[in-house]
Amino acid sequence: MQYTTEQRLLNSLKSAERMPKLKQLGAVCALLVYDVDRRTTFDSLECWLKEAKS
């Protein structure tokens, strides 16, 4: 099954919503990584960074 860019982005955002906030975990840093074979993961980095900072 082929996913569209929008479907992949929505799936990655849904996964992020299920994750506990970094502050709740007592984290002092985070490492954001992306899949070089999936442009949508690179495009999501800014959103993930904002989420990590909140």
C-alpha positions, 0 to 999 in steps of 0.5 A: 500500500502506498501512502501519500505524503499527507498520510505519512505526515499525519501518521508521524504527528499521531505518533508524536501525540502518543509520546509523553512530553519531554519535560514530563520525563525530566529530559534536559535534551532531545535528539531529533532524527529523520529518515533520509529516504522519506522527505516527509520526516525531514519536513516534519523536523520543525514541527517536532522541534516545536513540540519538543520545546512545549 
